[in-house]
């Protein structure tokens, strides 16, 4: 997921994201998006619950883009 935050809320949102179960990675970015989050779920419904019920409800999150992997290959 690519997350945008309100100006000055990047660190707050990052810390709130780190508290959530189910995240594989969360990193702060420079540029158009403020955070990138890697989420691994067992199915699409679980992903929807996390995105709509957890990530987007964090105060300071102003937008998100969810990118779903077509194939995942470990290197």
N, C-alpha and C positions, 0 to 999 in steps of 0.2 A: 504494500500500500504506500502511496505517496500522500503525505499529510501537509496541509498548510495551516498555519496558526496565526492568531492575531499578533501584531507587532509587540515584541517584548515578552510573549508568552511561550517562546520556544522551549526554554529550560523547564518551565512548569509542566508543559504537556509531555516532554520527554520523561520526566520523573514519574508522572502519572501512568504513562505507557509501560514503564519498567515494572510497575506493580501488578500489571495484568497477567493472569495465567495464559498460556498458549502462544506467547510470542517467542519466536526463535531469535530474532535480532531487532534492534531499533537503533538507528543512527541519525545524528543531526547532519543536515546538508546546508550548502550554500546554493543560492539560485532561486528558481521558481517555486520549489517545494522546500519545506523546512525539515521534514523528517521522512525517513524511509523505514518501513516496518515489514519484517518478514513474518508471516503467519503460516503455520501448518495446521490444517484441520482435517478431520476424517471425511467431511462431506460439505456440500454447498450450503446446506441449512445451518450448520454450525458456523460457517464463515459469515453468513448473513447476520446471525445472532450477535457475533462478536463485533462486526462492523457497525451495525445499527444500534446495538444495545450497550456497547462498551466504548469503542473508539470515538465515535461521533458525539457521544454525550460528555466527553471531557471538556470542561470549560476552557476556552481558548482555541479549540479546533474550529477552523472556519471552512475547511474543505478537505476532500479526500478523493483519491483515485485508486480504485482497486484493480490490480492487474493479476489475472489468474493464469497460472502456468499451464501451458498445454502439455508439456512433458518436462519431467525433472530428472536430470541425470547427475549423479554424484561423480565428481572427478577424483 
